[in-house]
Every structure is written in C-alpha cells, then in structure tokens.
Amino acid sequence: MSLRLPLLLLARVPWYRLFIRPILFRFAPEPAQRVADHALTVKPLWRAYAKFSNVPDNTFTLAGITLRNPVGLAAGLDKQCAYLDSLGNMGFGYVVGGTVTRNARPGNPKPRVLRLPAQSSLINALGFPSEGLRSAEARLRRLTERPAKVLVSIAALDEHETLECLSTLEPLVDGIEVNISSPNTAGLRKFQEPVALRGLLDILNGTRGKPLFIKIPPYMNQAEHDNVLSLVAVCRDTGVTGITVMNTIPVNDSRLAMGRGGLSGLAVREDMLRIVPEIRAEVGNEMVINACGGIATAEDARRSLAAGANTVQIYTSIVYGGPGVVGEIVKGLATQS
C-alpha cells in the first residue's frame, strides 16, 4: 500500500510537469536522458505503475499484430533496446526500439540535442549512436516480459547491412521499421531515391516474414513532395506493410556542433497532419500509416487517426509531459470512440 500513492501521483501528468521535469531540465538533454534511463532500469516500479495507471484495453489488429491500443512509442527513446519492457508498462500498444545499426557508432559530436520549451519541441543531431546489432540482439533475446508489442527500427545505411539487421532481429520482434529518413546521418539519403529504395526493398522482401514499415522524411516544398510521394509509391508497389509519417524536419541551429538537426514535437504537428492524408491518398486503404510528429494529447491522436493514420507514435511529448501522457491519450481515445 505504501507504493500506491507515489505510483498514482506518477501516473498523473501534472505531477511530472510540476516536480519531476523541472529537476530533469536542470541537466542538459543527454544527461537528463541518462537519469530517465536509470529510472527505467527499476523494472518493479514500472510493473506496479502499469497496475495502478489503469490504462484501458482497446484491442485491435493491425497487419496481423494484435495491439492493446493504437498508441506506439516512436523509435529513438530507447536506442539500445534496453528498456522496452519498462516503456511498455507505461501503457503503449507497441514500442519501437532503436534505431539499430549493424556496427557500433558514436553518433555525431556534441552538443547534439536542444530543447525548445516554448514549443514543447526538440532539435536533435544525434546521428544514430548505437552499440550495434549484436548488442541489440542480445537484449531482445533477454526481453521475456513484453507488456506491449515490440518493433525495432533499423538504419538503411547499406543494403547488405540492412538485410543483416532485418534477418537477425526480425525473429525476435513483431515487426521491423526501416529508417531511410533521419536528417542527421550521412548515407541515408541514398535510399531517398526511388530506384535505390526499390532495390533495397526487393532485397528485404526476399527475406522478411513479418510486417515491414518504412519511416519517410517530411516534405516542405513541391520538389520534396514529389520525391517523397515517389518513394511512397515504391513502398506500395513492392508490398511494404506500412509507412511511418514522418521523421523530424531538418532545421539549422548554430548551437549544435553540426549546425543542423531534426525538429520534433509540437512545432511539427501541423506538418504531420498535412502530410498524413496525402500519403493515405497515395497508398489507398490497404497499407498501414503510423502518424508520428507532435502528438501530445488525445485530441492530437484523434486528429491523426481522422486524417488517415491507423496508429500514432509519440516521443517528444514524453520528454515534456512524462509517462502519464500515454494513459491520457489512450483513455481519451477510448472515451471518444
């Protein structure tokens, strides 16, 4: 009983915003994330949190995967697939680990993450810091507790490396998301060209046996629009399961060591809501669309689903709103349905 009150308080977003976030935000973004990661290692806490947060079960089937609700964790929060059980206990229908690369990578030089509190947004130029494929594989093999379905994001840096990541990790997860769109990583732009993407997907389709999702870049002008729609057409024509719309929006910022990064959070929500129905019109009703970008409330999620998405993914809203955001969105959708 002594644990019940703290857990009930933690499950309510205002407590996070009033007491926990101000402490975390005293640290720079990456050290703050390490503090949060440490909390996620306390697995009994998150099992108890799941019990007391009362997130409703709104089960449905997506591409053959049975989910308890349509709210997913976007790739990037758990890059090393180390805390997917604790994160699942927040109430997600599914969680996306990664992005995983074949080889270990340090990522880009620091500073490489900025907060924009006035916009509840982030700019990151992380560049896929990864402990590598074998580390992710080992962690997923040890992941016996799976309160949410598990997907993993893999980086499309090279055809053969991408295939190795898919072949190694697919047996351990419910589906694969291929990231062709991070604005912070050299090499990904190769697969933002239709012929190259088709070649990659032909290789992956020859091996895969589970749902495959492609995370696409946003578009901000007509030339980018035409290119992204051509990529989406390739995904449709090659039988990809679905599209995650969208990755971060490239922006310049001199405070970053790279001088450039990807914008996420509330600042990109309306762009995501603009793009989702255009992708839906391109792919028809058969393909899955996962809406990702600026979703922080049940109303944001409802608008995304009404625009044509099947599920929603969140990340930055957890940084600003805490773990209770998940339950608020799920409960809000259940009330509206």
C-alpha positions in Angstrom: 0.0 0.0 0.0 2.9 2.4 0.7 3.9 2.3 -3.0 0.3 3.0 -4.2 0.3 6.8 -3.6 3.6 7.6 -5.3 2.5 5.5 -8.3 -0.8 7.2 -8.5 0.9 10.6 -8.4 3.5 9.5 -11.1 0.6 8.4 -13.3 -0.8 11.9 -13.4 0.9 14.2 -15.9 0.7 17.5 -13.8 2.9 15.9 -11.1 5.6 15.1 -13.6 5.4 18.7 -15.0 5.4 20.3 -11.7 8.1 18.3 -9.8 10.0 15.8 -12.0 10.5 17.8 -15.2 12.0 20.9 -13.5 14.6 18.6 -11.9 15.4 16.8 -15.2 15.6 20.1 -17.1 18.3 21.3 -14.8 20.5 18.9 -16.8 21.4 19.2 -20.4 19.2 16.9 -22.6 21.5 13.9 -22.9 22.5 13.7 -19.2 18.8 14.2 -18.3 18.0 11.2 -20.6 20.6 9.1 -18.7 18.8 9.9 -15.5 15.5 8.9 -17.1 17.1 5.7 -18.4 18.3 4.9 -14.9 14.7 5.1 -13.7 13.6 2.7 -16.4 16.0 0.1 -15.1 13.9 -0.2 -12.0 11.6 -2.7 -13.5 9.4 -3.5 -10.5 8.4 0.2 -10.4 7.1 0.1 -13.9 5.2 -3.2 -13.4 3.5 -1.6 -10.4 2.9 1.6 -12.5 1.1 -0.5 -15.1 -1.1 -1.9 -12.4 -2.1 1.4 -10.9 -2.3 3.6 -14.0 -5.5 1.9 -15.3 -4.8 2.3 -19.0 -7.8 0.8 -20.8 -7.5 -2.1 -23.2 -8.9 -1.1 -26.6 -7.6 -4.2 -28.5 -7.5 -4.2 -32.3 -5.5 -5.9 -35.0 -3.0 -4.2 -37.2 -1.4 -6.0 -40.1 -1.8 -9.2 -38.2 -0.4 -7.8 -34.9 -2.8 -7.7 -32.0 -2.3 -4.4 -30.1 -4.0 -3.3 -26.9 -4.3 0.2 -28.2 -3.1 2.3 -31.2 -0.5 4.4 -29.3 3.1 3.5 -30.0 6.5 4.7 -28.8 8.5 6.1 -31.6 12.0 5.0 -32.3 14.8 7.0 -30.7 13.9 7.0 -27.0 15.3 3.5 -26.4 18.1 3.4 -28.9 19.8 0.3 -27.5 16.6 -1.7 -26.9 17.4 -1.8 -23.2 14.1 -0.6 -21.5 11.3 -1.8 -23.8 9.6 -3.8 -21.0 9.5 -0.7 -18.7 8.4 1.5 -21.5 5.7 -1.0 -22.5 4.4 -0.8 -18.9 3.6 2.9 -19.4 0.6 1.7 -21.4 1.7 1.7 -25.0 0.2 -0.6 -27.6 3.6 -1.1 -29.1 7.1 0.2 -28.6 9.8 0.8 -31.3 13.4 0.2 -30.2 16.4 1.5 -32.0 17.4 2.8 -34.4 19.8 -0.1 -34.6 22.9 -0.1 -36.9 25.0 -3.1 -37.8 28.2 -1.7 -36.3 28.6 0.3 -33.2 28.6 4.1 -33.8 29.4 7.0 -31.5 27.0 9.3 -33.3 27.6 13.0 -34.1 29.8 15.3 -32.0 28.2 17.1 -29.0 26.3 19.3 -28.4 23.7 17.4 -30.4 20.3 17.9 -28.7 18.5 21.1 -27.9 15.2 21.8 -26.0 12.7 24.3 -27.3 10.5 24.6 -24.2 8.2 27.3 -25.5 7.3 25.0 -28.4 7.4 21.7 -26.4 9.9 20.6 -29.0 13.4 19.2 -29.5 16.1 19.5 -32.1 18.4 16.5 -32.3 21.5 15.8 -34.4 22.4 12.5 -32.7 23.4 10.6 -35.8 22.4 7.1 -34.7 24.6 6.5 -31.6 24.4 2.7 -31.4 26.0 -0.2 -29.6 25.5 -2.2 -32.7 23.5 -5.1 -33.9 24.8 -7.8 -31.6 24.1 -5.8 -28.5 20.5 -5.2 -29.6 20.1 -8.8 -30.5 21.3 -9.9 -27.0 19.0 -7.5 -25.3 16.0 -8.6 -27.3 16.7 -12.2 -26.6 16.6 -11.4 -22.9 13.3 -9.4 -23.2 11.0 -12.0 -21.8 8.5 -9.5 -20.3 6.6 -7.8 -23.2 3.6 -5.8 -22.0 3.5 -4.1 -25.4 4.2 -5.5 -28.8 7.8 -4.8 -29.9 9.1 -3.4 -33.1 12.6 -2.4 -33.9 13.9 0.4 -36.1 16.9 -0.4 -38.3 19.0 2.0 -40.3 19.2 1.9 -44.1 22.8 2.7 -44.5 23.8 -0.1 -46.8 21.7 -2.9 -48.5 23.6 -5.8 -47.0 23.9 -4.3 -43.5 20.2 -3.5 -43.5 19.4 -7.1 -44.6 21.7 -8.4 -41.8 19.9 -6.3 -39.3 16.5 -7.5 -40.5 17.4 -11.1 -40.7 19.0 -11.1 -37.2 16.3 -9.1 -35.4 13.0 -10.0 -37.1 12.7 -13.4 -35.4 12.9 -11.5 -32.0 10.2 -8.8 -32.7 6.7 -8.3 -34.1 7.8 -6.1 -37.0 10.6 -4.0 -38.5 10.7 -0.3 -39.2 13.3 0.8 -41.7 14.6 4.3 -41.2 15.5 5.9 -44.5 14.9 9.5 -43.4 16.9 10.7 -40.4 18.3 14.1 -41.4 21.3 13.7 -39.1 23.0 10.7 -40.6 25.2 10.5 -43.7 24.3 7.6 -46.0 20.6 7.6 -45.6 19.8 9.9 -48.5 20.9 7.1 -50.9 17.5 5.4 -50.2 15.6 8.6 -50.7 15.9 7.9 -54.4 13.2 5.6 -55.8 15.4 3.2 -57.8 17.7 2.7 -54.8 14.8 2.2 -52.4 13.2 -0.3 -54.7 16.4 -2.3 -54.8 16.6 -2.3 -51.0 13.0 -3.4 -50.6 13.4 -6.1 -53.2 16.3 -7.5 -51.1 14.4 -7.2 -47.8 11.2 -8.7 -49.2 13.1 -11.7 -50.3 13.8 -12.5 -46.7 11.2 -10.9 -44.4 8.3 -12.8 -42.9 6.8 -10.1 -40.7 5.3 -6.6 -41.1 7.7 -4.1 -42.6 7.3 -0.3 -42.2 9.3 2.5 -43.8 9.8 5.8 -42.0 9.7 8.6 -44.5 11.1 12.1 -44.5 8.7 15.1 -44.3 8.4 17.5 -47.3 8.2 21.2 -47.2 8.1 22.2 -50.9 6.9 20.8 -54.2 10.2 19.1 -55.1 10.4 17.3 -51.8 6.7 16.4 -52.1 7.1 14.8 -55.5 10.2 12.9 -54.3 8.6 11.6 -51.1 5.4 10.6 -53.0 7.5 8.6 -55.4 9.2 6.8 -52.5 5.7 6.0 -51.1 4.6 4.6 -54.4 7.7 2.3 -54.4 6.7 1.1 -50.9 3.1 0.5 -52.1 4.2 -1.3 -55.3 6.7 -3.6 -53.5 4.2 -4.7 -50.9 5.5 -2.9 -47.8 3.2 -3.2 -44.9 3.1 0.4 -44.0 4.6 3.9 -43.8 5.6 5.9 -40.7 4.8 9.5 -41.3 7.1 11.2 -40.5 10.7 11.8 -39.4 12.0 15.0 -38.0 12.1 18.3 -40.0 15.6 19.5 -40.9 16.5 22.9 -39.4 19.7 24.9 -38.9 20.8 25.9 -35.4 24.3 27.2 -34.6 24.1 25.9 -31.1 24.6 22.3 -32.4 28.1 21.1 -33.2 26.8 20.0 -36.6 25.0 23.3 -37.1 21.9 21.4 -38.2 19.5 18.9 -36.7 15.9 17.5 -36.9 13.0 19.3 -35.3 10.4 17.2 -33.4 7.5 17.9 -31.0 4.6 20.4 -31.1 6.4 22.5 -33.7 5.9 19.8 -36.4 2.4 18.6 -35.6 0.6 20.6 -38.3 3.0 19.5 -40.9 2.4 15.8 -40.0 -1.3 16.4 -40.1 -0.9 17.9 -43.6 1.2 15.0 -44.9 -0.8 12.0 -43.5 -3.9 12.5 -45.7 -1.7 13.0 -48.8 0.1 9.7 -48.1 -3.2 8.0 -47.5 -4.5 9.2 -50.8 -1.4 7.8 -52.5 -1.4 4.3 -50.9 -5.2 3.7 -50.7 -6.8 1.9 -47.8 -4.8 -1.3 -47.6 -1.5 0.0 -46.3 -0.9 1.0 -42.7 0.1 4.5 -41.7 1.7 5.3 -38.4 1.4 9.0 -37.6 4.5 10.4 -35.9 5.2 14.1 -35.1 3.9 16.4 -32.4 1.3 14.2 -30.9 0.9 15.1 -27.2 -2.9 14.8 -26.4 -5.8 12.6 -27.2 -7.1 15.3 -29.5 -3.9 15.3 -31.4 -4.2 11.5 -31.7 -7.8 11.7 -32.8 -7.0 14.2 -35.5 -4.2 12.0 -36.7 -6.4 8.9 -37.0 -9.1 11.0 -38.6 -6.6 12.2 -41.2 -5.9 8.6 -42.2 -3.5 7.1 -39.8 -4.0 3.6 -38.2 -1.8 4.2 -35.2 0.1 7.1 -33.6 3.7 7.3 -32.3 5.0 9.6 -29.6 8.4 10.5 -28.2 9.0 14.2 -27.5 5.7 14.5 -25.7 7.0 12.1 -23.1 10.0 14.4 -22.5 7.7 17.3 -21.8 4.7 15.5 -20.4 6.0 12.4 -18.7 4.8 8.8 -18.7 1.3 9.8 -17.9 0.9 11.2 -21.4 0.4 7.6 -22.7 -2.5 6.8 -20.5 -4.1 10.2 -21.1 -4.0 9.6 -24.9 -5.3 6.0 -24.7 -8.1 7.0 -22.2 -9.1 10.0 -24.3 -9.3 7.9 -27.5 -11.4 5.2 -25.7 -13.8 7.9 -24.5 -14.1 9.4 -27.9 -14.7 6.1 -29.7 
